[in-house]
Amino acid sequence: MGGRQATSLLGGALEDTAPAPRSAHEGILRRHAARESAARTYARALPIVPVRARGLTIEGADGRRYLDCLSGAGTLALGHNHPVVLESLRKVLDSGAPLNALDLATPVKDAFLTELFRTLPRGLADRAHVRFCGPAGSEAVETAYALVRAATGRSGLVAFTGAGGGSTARALGVTSAEAHDARIARLPHPQDHRCRFGAGGERGADLAARWAEVLLDGPAFGAPLPAGVIVEPVQSEGGVIPVPDSWLRRVRQLTADRSVPLIADEIRTGVGRTGAFWAVEHSGVTPDVMILSDAIGGSLPLAVVVYRDDLDAGESGTPTESFPGNQLAMAAGTATLAHVRENALAERAATLGARMLNQLQQLVSDFACVGDVRGRGLMIGVELVDPEGEAEPSSSGATWAVECGMEECGMEASVRPDNGPPPLPAAPELAAAVQRECLRRGLIVGLGGLRGSVVHLLPPLTITDEQAAAVLDRLADAVRAAARCCGAGTAAAP
């Protein structure tokens, strides 16, 4: 499709330059494959060369157009090249302002902080301080960890299995289920489909909360009070798993009663993504610390830690990062925060996301290889399973106690009572096939969760009803094609 004819699909005028011929497109892919690290992730699964983008739509160098439900791994709250973001960048560039001001006060930074404080949960905004750190979420996780350690004088941290949040060494120690940092205690993340206790629902959430209480009261088991508890209101890389609101309220109470700071990781969930401006607001919880990145930079790298002022134990004049003062990111972030707030896009995400989730539930009925559909707002996951595999045996509280070294706590074992049979094995190869079939149909999706078995949908908050319908149609067709090719069947078992 030529450049000039299809510009209306992108919602505005584009350059007249015609797309590069397919040979050029393939040449770019070959050169990057030869020159870049084997650690490439998205480029391996998505062999496209983006040259133009607007809103939900990306145009590749070969002239093909795609609906982008990856959204820069959730960094594009307003989609690609939104006019308010572009205008904010032009103003900074035309003003002659410094692009990196370290941690100095600037008008651009002042405007960003003013807008950020307008959106913060009220209980935190009234007494919040902000620390600008390195430009990525992993640095923000590290910064939050250092903050609570300095404030409390304690070194341990409680995290939850399946958590994401960064790739640096210390951030991985906090979030990776495979890391073995003795200062990090990991507890089961509450969920229904693969409940660690074999229960799910309110029962599973109750058992997960009881384990948190056991650990926080854990001197009898050799575990002192931690410096903090870090939780994602919706796990992203873990497979798009929302925490129950009642569970989060209980964890908030447990930590408050013991003067343990509660850290909310809103890297992926913030700025309206889940149907509230900040995902903790669904439960009415006010954390002591919030980790913010991704969408707050309006598509550019920016990360901050917001925290209660009495936790500020930083020494005056302590050296900071080299890039805490990215003026372009702050300007784009201000424009994004304001646009989401002024146009009620979080509420829009709640309404449209609920409708999309409801329609996607049909996949569970139609396809035996779709084990679960879940999410919150415009943060949606579809888990692929092996319908021919053997159902995973139910776990129990007793088993988890042994694994955690806390078997003396006396918690009874639990079984899956009324939540149906145990889940089928995860099917990462099938999920990868669905991603490929989506791409063939002009739909970009991500993968995550257990061994990459969960298809992620993270469309921009500006997605229209018509675009949402197209996304669902293409995804359902891709699941059908992948199931047929992989021999996974098309009809769910009774």
Buried (B, 14 or more C-beta within 10 A) or exposed (E): EEBEEBBEBBBEEBEEEEBBEEEEBBBBBEEEEEEEEEEEEEEEBBBBBBBBBBBBBBBBBBBBBBBBBBBBBBBBBBBBBBBBBBEBBEEBEEEEBEEEBEEEEBEBBEBBBEBBBEBBBEEBBEEBBBBBBBBBBBBBBBBBBBBBBBBBEBBBBBBBBBBBBBBBEBBBBBBBEEBEBEBBBBBBBBBBBBBBBBBBBEBBBBBBBBBBBBBBBBEEBEBEBBBBBBBBBBBBBBBBBBBBBBBBBBBBBBBBEEEBBBBBBBBBBBBBBBBBBBBBBBBEBBBBBBBBBBBBBBBBBBBBBBBBEEBEEBEEEEEBBEBBBBBBBBBBBBBBBBBBBEBEBBBBBBEBBBBBBEBBBEBBEBBBBBBBBBBBBBBBBBBBBBBEEEEBEBBBBBBBBEEBEBBEBEBEBBBBEEBEEBBBBBBBBBBBBBBBBBBEBBBBBBBBBBBBBBBBBBBBBBBEEEBBEBBBEBBBBBBBBBBEEBEBBEEBEE
